[in-house]
Amino acid sequence: MTRIIQISLFSFLLLCAQLLGSSHAYAQITHVSINQQMFGLGDYPKLRVNIVSGHENFDKMQFIVRQSSGDERLMVKPINNFMLLLTGVDDVLDPSARLIVKEYRINQWQLVKTIALFSDEQIAKGFRVKPEAKRQQIQPKTELKTEQAVSAIKKPAKPASAALLAAKTGQGATSVSLTEDDCVLDYDGKQTLWRIGSQYSKEWEVGTYGAILAIFEANPKAFNKGEIGGLRADSVLLCPSLSLREKYRDSAMAKRIYEQL
């Protein structure tokens, strides 16, 4: 009887070891760290991260800003094979905010790493920068030096995402309706564009990138300066028309367009 119990216990321990080993074997993200933080306390999140991962797409990875007001899943753009640009639309007001990195393995989301976004020095700097920026904004234009004014005139403006999207998809003036009549999306100013696109992608039978581009093109006035990362919290989002959703049905094409905006 004792022999049977010992064999059973050994088998149980062996099975546990195999399961633990398999969980590490499925892990694909082997390194992640912040390369450059491009925002301060009180701004919307924008940062570059270094990453070493075996994932071929970003659907298996999540990057989330967690603060006292809630979580926001960030939008991801690849810079190269080992660096990503992460952006969000909700201002980060919590000094103890953290970046949460997750990956999907063994049929569930697993925590990979938690990274603090602000040091004490960064927090102090974040509070100092904003008043200085405001003073510069109200400075009279007449105080600009002549050389600076001439340089500003000659310097070509960088096209906003909305204009770039129109150029890439060949959509200048068009008679095609971009929105559905009497239809608005479920948006209360708190969700990210990624979250809204993910919510409606299944209903529209398009990928998340396609849904995001359709929403963006159908609601140009809902985005600050025509930038896809500048969704306004006070906007009413109209439903993109069927023809507009069909335009972005090719998920691979939609992803390429999004990454170039």
Buried (B, 14 or more C-beta within 10 A) or exposed (E): EEEEEEEEEEEEEEEEEEEEEEEEEEBBBEEBEBBEBEBBBEBBBBBBBEBEBEBEEBEBBBBBBBBEEEEBBBBBBEEEEEBBBBBBBBBBEBBEBBBBBBBBBEEEEBEBBEBEBBEEEBBBEBEEBEEEEEEEEEEEEEEEEEEEEEEEEEEEEEEBBBEBBBEEBEBEEEEEEBBBEEEEBEBEEEBBBBBBBBBBBEEBEBBBBBBBBBBBBBBBEBBBEBBBBBBBEEBEBBBBBEEBBBBBBBBEBBBEBBEEB
